[in-house]
Amino acid sequence: MGRAISGAPHLSPGRLVNRFHSCVAAAAFGLAASGCALSFDSAHLGVPVTMASSAHATATGTPFRVTRHPLFVVWGAFTAGQPRLEDVLAGQLGAGASVADLRIHVRARWSDLLVTALTAGLFSPRSVTFEGVVVSPPVPATQ
């Protein structure tokens, strides 16, 4: 009566539960580590971009400061609207122009945090500010 039946699988319910929790924890960590990430690539802009000028020479041109508001959904897994610098500067950049002293600030305003808290992280807005100088090409001297 007290003997184990040979050939029967020896599964421990605790082992199955521990494996499930490990998989869920690994998936949650991966989602949290990759969530709300923004990447900025100047290759799509089509003009030269510098993040900082030399200490001796400052960039001269038209300064700009534009703020965009991307929205992350499903706890940061997807971006509903990616902020794009090329959309912002489309009318100002021409042949031979460049962008100098580009600074990008990503922050969460108090209203962004409020929306994130009220939706339990389902929607997470952020504020991205682009600052810099549009440098026009040098005008050739006429003789």
GIRACOR-V801977 format. One record per residue. N is the residue number from 1. SS is DSSP state (h for helix, s for strand, l for the rest). BURIAL is I if it has 9 or more other C-alpha atoms within 8 Angstrom, else O. D_FIRST is the distance of its C-alpha to the first C-alpha in Angstrom with 2 decimals. Layout:
n->{N	N}
ss->{SS	SS}
burial->{BURIAL	BURIAL}
d_first->{D_FIRST	D_FIRST}
//
This chain:
n->{1	2	3	4	5	6	7	8	9	10	11	12	13	14	15	16	17	18	19	20	21	22	23	24	25	26	27	28	29	30	31	32	33	34	35	36	37	38	39	40	41	42	43	44	45	46	47	48	49	50	51	52	53	54	55	56	57	58	59	60	61	62	63	64	65	66	67	68	69	70	71	72	73	74	75	76	77	78	79	80	81	82	83	84	85	86	87	88	89	90	91	92	93	94	95	96	97	98	99	100	101	102	103	104	105	106	107	108	109	110	111	112	113	114	115	116	117	118	119	120	121	122	123	124	125	126	127	128	129	130	131	132	133	134	135	136	137	138	139	140	141	142	143}
ss->{l	l	l	l	l	l	l	l	l	l	l	l	h	h	h	h	h	h	h	h	h	h	h	h	h	h	h	h	h	h	h	h	h	h	l	l	l	l	l	l	l	h	h	h	l	l	l	s	s	l	l	l	l	l	l	l	l	l	l	l	l	s	s	s	s	s	s	s	l	l	s	s	s	l	l	l	l	s	s	l	l	l	l	l	h	h	h	h	l	l	l	l	l	l	l	l	l	s	s	s	s	s	s	s	s	s	s	l	l	h	h	h	h	h	h	h	h	h	l	l	l	l	s	s	s	l	s	s	s	s	s	s	s	s	s	l	l	l	l	l	l	l	l}
burial->{O	O	O	O	O	O	O	O	O	O	O	O	O	O	O	I	O	O	O	O	O	O	O	O	O	O	O	O	O	O	I	I	O	I	I	I	O	O	O	O	O	O	O	O	O	O	I	O	I	I	O	O	I	O	O	O	O	O	I	O	O	O	O	I	O	O	O	O	I	I	I	I	I	I	I	I	I	I	I	O	O	O	O	O	O	O	O	O	O	O	O	O	I	O	O	O	I	I	I	I	I	I	I	O	O	O	O	I	O	O	O	I	I	O	I	I	O	O	O	O	I	I	I	I	I	I	I	I	I	I	I	I	I	I	I	I	O	O	O	O	O	O	O}
d_first->{0.00	3.82	5.56	8.46	9.86	13.10	16.29	15.43	18.17	17.70	20.13	20.78	22.65	24.93	26.08	27.18	29.00	30.73	31.95	33.30	35.12	36.59	37.95	39.43	41.01	42.53	43.94	45.37	46.97	48.52	49.89	51.27	52.87	54.62	55.49	59.10	60.52	64.07	65.77	69.52	71.20	74.98	75.02	75.01	78.03	80.45	82.67	82.48	80.58	80.82	78.75	81.48	85.13	86.67	87.73	91.41	91.60	90.21	89.57	92.27	91.64	90.17	87.38	84.49	81.60	79.20	75.93	73.24	70.01	66.99	63.91	60.36	57.63	53.83	53.72	56.19	54.54	57.58	61.30	63.09	66.53	67.35	70.61	73.00	76.14	77.79	77.82	79.44	82.17	82.81	86.37	87.38	86.42	88.78	89.72	90.06	88.59	85.85	83.66	84.06	82.40	79.37	77.03	73.83	72.31	68.92	68.13	66.36	68.76	67.69	67.70	65.45	62.97	63.21	62.38	59.46	58.09	58.69	56.88	54.01	55.11	55.06	58.82	60.38	64.15	66.09	69.79	71.20	74.83	76.85	79.99	82.50	85.91	86.97	89.52	92.01	93.35	96.65	99.66	101.79	105.31	108.01	111.12}
//
